[in-house]
């Protein structure tokens, strides 16, 4: 994990400050790390929520590109 991800996992406030600029890859790394070490359910849920939003946005954009008229 990079420095931003490590910093984000130090507190709820820091996570919320940077979560909107993190990539899917960074979020997956953070989620895996938290599942192995942190065991903070609230943090894991928040990361998963952001991942779901990014994945949904990406899939919608893929559909728009594929079926654009």
C-alpha positions as CSV (number, residue, x, y, z in Angstrom):
1,X,0.0,0.0,0.0
2,X,1.1,3.5,-0.7
3,X,1.6,6.3,1.8
4,X,-1.9,7.8,1.2
5,X,-3.6,4.5,1.9
6,X,-1.6,3.9,5.1
7,X,-2.4,7.4,6.3
8,X,-6.1,7.0,5.4
9,X,-6.4,3.9,7.6
10,X,-5.1,5.7,10.7
11,X,-8.5,7.3,11.4
12,X,-12.0,7.6,10.3
13,X,-11.6,11.3,9.6
14,X,-8.5,10.8,7.4
15,X,-10.2,8.0,5.5
16,X,-13.2,10.2,4.7
17,X,-10.9,13.0,3.6
18,X,-9.2,11.0,0.9
19,X,-11.6,8.2,0.0
20,X,-13.0,10.1,-3.0
21,X,-9.6,10.3,-4.8
22,X,-8.5,6.7,-4.3
23,X,-8.5,4.3,-7.2
24,X,-10.2,0.9,-7.2
25,X,-6.8,-0.8,-6.9
26,X,-5.9,1.3,-3.8
27,X,-9.3,0.6,-2.2
28,X,-9.0,-3.2,-2.8
29,X,-5.5,-3.1,-1.2
30,X,-6.9,-1.2,1.8
31,X,-9.8,-3.6,2.2
32,X,-7.6,-6.6,2.0
33,X,-5.2,-5.1,4.5
34,X,-8.0,-4.2,6.9
35,X,-9.5,-7.7,6.6
36,X,-6.1,-9.2,7.6
37,X,-5.1,-6.8,10.3
38,X,-7.5,-4.1,11.3
39,X,-10.8,-6.0,11.8
40,X,-12.6,-2.6,12.0
41,X,-16.0,-3.5,10.4
42,X,-17.0,0.2,9.9
43,X,-13.9,1.0,8.0
44,X,-14.3,-2.2,5.8
45,X,-17.9,-1.3,5.1
46,X,-17.0,2.3,4.1
47,X,-14.3,1.1,1.8
48,X,-16.6,-1.5,0.2
49,X,-19.3,1.2,-0.3
50,X,-16.8,3.3,-2.2
51,X,-15.7,0.3,-4.3
52,X,-19.3,-0.4,-5.2
53,X,-19.8,3.2,-6.3
54,X,-16.7,3.2,-8.5
55,X,-17.5,-0.2,-10.0
56,X,-21.0,0.9,-10.8
57,X,-19.8,4.1,-12.4
58,X,-17.2,2.2,-14.4
59,X,-19.8,-0.4,-15.7
60,X,-22.3,2.3,-16.7
61,X,-19.6,4.1,-18.6
62,X,-18.6,0.8,-20.3
63,X,-22.3,0.3,-21.4
64,X,-22.5,3.8,-22.7
65,X,-19.4,3.4,-24.8
66,X,-20.5,0.0,-26.1
67,X,-24.1,1.0,-27.0
68,X,-23.6,4.7,-27.9
69,X,-25.6,5.8,-30.9
